Amino acid sequence: MGEKLMMNKKLLTFALTVTALAFLATSCGTPAQPTEPDIAPTQPPATATIEPTVTPKPTKKVPLTGPLATAAALNAQVTIVPATPIGGYDASGLTDDDYVGIVKQAWHIINANYVRDTFNGVDWDAIYDKYVILAEDVQSSEELWDLVADLVHELKDDHSRFVPPGNMEGEFGVGGNNGEALPWTGISVWPGPSREDEYFYAWDVCQYGPAADVGMVRGDVILAVDGEELVPGEDGFTSEQTRAVAFGTGGSTVTLTVQSGPDEAPRDLTLTLGGAGGCLDWHHEIVSKSPYIGYIRIMDFDGDAASNIMNAIKDMEASQPLDGLILDVRHNPGGNSDDSSGIFADGLVGTEGPLREGQQRTSYRIRGVDWNDITPLVVLTDGSSHSAADYFPAALKELGRATIIGMNSAGNTEGIISFGLADGTLIRLAVMTMALNDGTLLEGVGVTPDIEVPLGMFGLRQQPYDVQLQAAIDYLSK
């Protein structure tokens, strides 16, 4: 579960988000260039790995040992735990070329640890028989990796997947491009347009950079990249489309077809890729003086999020108490929001754990209150509010503390553990999820807003505040 799993940006999966573009949420200040984290392959740790996102509280880090311990794994803050035996299967004697044994190991890992013992309706015993037979014909590591990937895909779970060596950088977001900065457009779209959006918005345009140089602003709608129309699929826009907007399609320039308003014709803008600065960051301001309403854009729930929120409140209340507060977690990739929720509320939200017969689930409780529990709150959400940004509005809504406005959050609430196979590759497996007090699961659904407000084609460009933020102001003003 995303939030309880303290999901940091380097470890955030891209089942629903664009890991490769995490850098786009850069802070304002000195112009800088992003790095793309899924280019250079690296070797994974050989033992089972649990990211810091697995437990409700930070886990003790165990030093990496052995020939496959890498700087990438250290940078990703991977915690090492014993890998064998798993589910009654001892893989300690396996070798890299024991293809049948590695397939059996992968099956047993999933069998013993997957979040649902129904395996989403798949006959998991029959899968074992099928894949052991297929493994007998495997002749190379590459064929093995394809087979194990297919095995994991049998779950039909967007979060669970096999990670071969060449995909390690894309998973953990470290060391990409040999640490060198890549030229880009200066358009922040990470972690991608919300799944409900029909249009590809410039979620933010850095103050300095190629997009700003040609006059683009936040809320512009990008219709095409180098003549290729941007059309969303069933699950929204793809990582390839997002990458094209950020990095172009090859060469030093990219041409974006952009429309800035209903009365303006689309226009082609050619951007010379380069560095950018003054990009999307934490922000707070007073959006109404009477009543006195504050606004905080929460970029993520990493490290200092709770302190940042408290400092913003303190700054806005320097002259008088707030009559209302808007907390914006749209396009927020997650982290750990427990402390942030505890600023405003206290109480039992639900349970967390596996959905397996006979296995215990633990209580998910918010402990506070660090500010107050009476000032009216609105939380803004959208389809790119992931992980901790699912948990934050869920907790405040469940405890009756906030009104949710916008669109459904992402529903990215499964907890992921990385299990190492004998050849040093990984299976990233969903092992737990969160349920509200009444048993409602958020996975794949998200938090339903109390007041649904779609952006529409140009709602993000509305001035002085976008349509969702304005709806929050209007609600609190009444």
N, C-alpha and C positions, 0 to 999 in steps of 0.2 A: 504494500500500500504506500502509495507515493509519499504521502505526507509523513506518516510514521516512519517511513523508510529514509527520511532525511535526504531526499534525493538532491544531490548537488549537480551543477550544470555539466561537470565533466563526466558524470555517470548517467545522466538522463538518457533514457532510451529514445530511439526514434521510431518506435512503433507509431507514435502519433505526432512526433515533433522532429524538427530538423536539427539534429545534434551538430551537424557540421557548421551551423550558423550561430552557435551560442555566443560567439564573440560579438554579434551585432548589437547586443544590449550593452554597449560600452558606455563608460561614464563620460560626462562632459569634461572638457578641459583640453589638454594638449592634443593636437591632431594625431591620430594613430591609425595603423592598418590592422585588420583582423588576420588571424591565421586560420587555415582550414584544417580540421583535425582528422580527416579520414583519408590520408594520402599514403604516408610511409608505413609499410607493414612492420610489425614488431612481434616478438615472441611472448606468449601469454604465460602466466604462472602455471606450474604443472599440477598444483593441488587445488582443491575446491576453494572458491573465493566467495566471500560474502562482503558486498559493498556496505559502506556505512549506512546505506538506506534500508538495511534489513531489520534493525531492531529499534524500538521506541526511543532508546537512549544510545548515545555514542558507545561503540564497542572498543575494547582495548585492541590496539593495532599490534599484530604479531609480525616481527621482521620476516621478510621474504628470504628464503634460502633455496639453494640448489641452482643448477645451471640455467633454469628458465626464469629465475628471479630477475626482473628488468626494472630499469628506471621508469618506464611507462607505468608499470604496475604500482610502483611506489608513488608516482605522481598522482595516480588515480585513487590513492588511499585505499587500496584493496586490503581487506583483512583475510588472513589465511586460516583455514580450519582444516582438519584432517579430511581427506577425500574418501577413504575406504575404511571399513566396508560400508557400502551404501545399500540400504534396503535388503540386507542379508546377502549381498553380492560382494565378494572380496576381489578387487581389481588390482591388488598390490603386485601380482606377478605378471601383469600384462606388459607387452612390449609395443613399440610404436607400430609394428607391422602385423600385430594380432588384430586384424580387421573384424573378425567375428566377435572376439572378446570385447573390443571397444564398442561395438554396436550393442552387445548385451549390457555393458556398463551403462551406456546412455539410456537404454530402456529401463533399467533398474533405478537409475537416478530419478527419472520421470515418474515411474511407478510408485516410488516411496515418498516423493516430495511435492508433486504437482498439487496445486491449490484445490482441485476438485477430484474426488475419487471416482466421479462419473466420467472423467476424461472427456467432458463435453459430448457425451453420447457415443464415443468411439469404443469399440471392443478392443481394449488394450492388450488382452492376452493374444488375440488374433494378430495384432500388430507385431507382437514379439515373434511369432512363428514366421510371419511374412518377411520381416527384416533380417532375421538370422539366416534364412535361406538366401536372400539377396546378398548378404555380406560374404557368403562363401564364394561369390564370383568377383569380388572386388580385387583389383590388381594394383591399385596405387592409393596414396594418401588423398589425392584429389577426388578419386571416385568415392572413397570413404566419406569425405567431408560432404559431398553431395548427398550421399545416402543418409547420413546422420541429420542433415538439414531437412530432408524429406520426412524422416522419422518425427522430428519435433513439429513439423508443419501439420502432421496428422492431428494434432491437438486443436488446430484452427483457433489458436490463441495469439492475438497480435503482439503480446508482450514477450512470449516465450520464443526463443530462437537459438540456433546454433551459430557460433562465432569461430570461423576459421582464422588462421593467422593473419591473412590479408585484410580482415575486417576489424582488427583490434583497435586501430586508431579511431575508426568511426564509432566504436562502442564507448571508448573511454576518453576520447577527445584530448589526447596529449601527444605532443611531439610531431604533429602533422607538418608536412612541408619542410621538414628539417628545422623547424622553429622560425622559418622566414615568413615575413608578412606577405600576404597576397593583395594585389590591387583589387578594389571593389567599387561598387557604385555609391556607397554611403547611404543606402536605403535599408532601414531596419524592418525586416519582416519576420525575423525569428521570434517564436518558434513556428512561424507559418500562419497563413490566414486561418481563421476559425473554420471549423468543419461545416458550419451552416452558411458561410459566406458564399454568395454567387460571384463575388468580384474579388480581384486581387488588389488589395489596398497597399499603398505606401504607408505602413503603420507609423513610421516616423522617418523623417529625412534629417540626417545629421546636419548640424549648422554649417559645417565646413566640409566640402567634398564634392565629387562629381555631380550628384543629383542636385544639390543646392546651387551649383554653378550654372545649371541650365534652367533654374527657376522652379524645380519641383518642390512641393510642400506636402506635409502630412495630409493624408486623405485623398491624394490623387489616386485615380484608378488606372492601373497598368493593364492595358488590353492585349499587348503583344510584345514579344522579345525577338528582335531581329526578324520581324515579319511573321513569327510563329505565334498564333493566337493562344492566349492563356484561357483555357477552358477547364473548369474543375471536373473531376470524376466523381464517382459515387461517394468516395471518402474525402472529397475536397481536393485541393491543389496538391501536387506531388513535390517531393524533395527536389526532383530535377528541375521543375518549374521555378521553385524558390531559389535554387542555386543559380539558375540562369539570370534571374533578376539581380541577385547579389554580385555574381562574378562575371556575368556575360556568358557568351557561348564560344569563346575562343577569340584570341586577338586582344588588342589593347583598347578597343572601343566596343560599345554595345548600343544598339538603337532600341529605345523603348517607345511604344505607342501609348500615349497617356491622354486621359480625359479628365479635366479639372472641374467640370460642372455640367448641369443639364443643358445649359444654353451655350456651351462651348463645344466646338468640334474637336475630335481627336487630333493629336499632333504627334509627329515623330521627333523625338529628342535623342541626339547622339551624345553619349557620355564617354569621356575618356577615363578609363579605370585608374584609380589611384588611392591615396589615403583619405581618411575622413576623421573628423572630430566633432565634439559638441553633440554627441549622439544621445539617444534615449537614456534617461537615468531616473533615479528617485527624484520625486518632486512633490512639493506641498504648497498650497496657497489657500487663501480665503476666497471662496467662489460666490459668497453672498454676505453682505454686511448686515442685512436685516431681513430675516433672522441671520445670525452669525454662524455660517456654515463653512467648515473646513473640508479640504480635499487632500488625500495622500495617494500618490501613485506608488504602488508597492512593486518593485521590479522583480523581486524573487523573495524566497523565504530562507535564504542562506544566512549563515553566521550572525550578522548584526541586525537582522530584520527587525526584531522586537525593539532593540535600542533605537533604530532609525525611526520607527513609528512613534515611540515615546518622545523622542527629541522633536519630531515634527509637531506633535500635539502641544508640547511645552512651548514651542516657538509661536504657534498660532494662538495659544491661550495667554500669551504674555500680557495682553491688554484686557481681556475679558474671557469668560468661559464660553466654550462652543455651545451653540444651540443644536447642532447636528454635525455629523462627520461622514464623509464619503470615502470608502476604502476601495481603491481600484486595483483588482487583481487580474484584469484582462491581459492576455498574452504573458502570463506569469508562469514560468516553467516549474516552480515548486521549490523544495528544500525541506524545512521542518517548521511548521506553523504553530506548534503547540504553545510556545512562549508568546507568540503574537496573539493567538486566540485568548490566552490568559490575561491579556491587557484589558479585555472587555467582558469576559464571562467566566463562569465556573459551573461545572456540572458534568454529568455522564452523557456522552454523545452516542455511544454504541459499543460495538465489539470489533475485535480484529483477530485474524488468524486464518487457518485453512478451513475450507468447506469440506471436511472429510469426517466420516462417521467415527465417533469415538475420540476425536482429537479436540482438545480444549481450546476455546477462544478466550481471549483476555479482554478486559474492559478498556474502553478508550475514554478517558476522562480528561477534561480540561480543568486546570487549577489556576485560579486568579483570585481577585480581580486587581490588576495593577493600576488601572486608571479609574474607571467607574462603570457601573452596569446600568446606567439610566439615560445617558445622552443618546438620542436616537441615532442609529447607524444605518447606512446603506452600503452594501458590498456590490460592486460592479463585476460581472463575470461574462466570459464568452467561451467559445469552443476551444480556445487555446489557454484556458485556465487549467493547468495540469497539476496532478499530484497534490502537493501541499496547498495549491490554489484550488483544488477540489475540497480538501479537508477544511480549510479555513471558512469558506461560506457555509459548508455543511454543518460545522460545529456551531457557528453563530446563529444559523437558522434553526437548528435542532433545539438550541437552548433559548429560543425566543428572543435573541439579542439583536438581530439585524434583519432588514428587509433586503432581499436579493433582487437586483435589477439588471437586465441585459439579456443574455442568452444562456442556455445550458452550459455548464462547465464541461470539461473534456471527458470526465469519467475515467480518468487514468489512475486507478487506485489499487492496482495489484502490486504486491511486493515482489521484487525480483532478486533472486540469488544466483550468483555465477558458480557453477559446478565445473571443476576441471576434469577432463578426460585423460586417459593414460598417455595420449600423444601430445598433451599440452594445449589442446584446443578447449573451448568452453561451451557449455550449455547455459544460457541465461533463462531461468525458469521461474514462472510465477508460482509463489508458494503460499501467499496469504492475501487477504483482502479485507475491506472494512464494511461493516453493516451498521445502519442506524439503529436506534433503540427498538423500533418496531420490526426490525429484520430486513428493511429495505437495503438492497445493495446498490452502490453508486457506480460500480464498474461498468463501463460501456454506456452509461446513461448520464452521469453527472448530476450536479445540483440543479434542479428546476427553479428558474427565477420566479419570485412572487409577481413581478411585473415584467413581462417579456417585451423587449424593445429591440427589434432588428435594426441594424445600421442602415440598410438600404444602400443604394449605390453611392450616394454622396453624404451620408450621415456622419461619417468621420471627419468630413471637411467643414461641417456646419460651424459657424462662428457665433459667439466666442467659444462655445463648448460643443463638443460632438453630441449627437442626439441622445446617446445613452447617459452621458454625464449630465446633460440638461434635464433629462427625465428624473435623475436622482435629485438634482437641485430642486426641481418643481415639487417632488414628493415631500422632501423635508421642509420646504417652505410652507406647505399646507398643514 
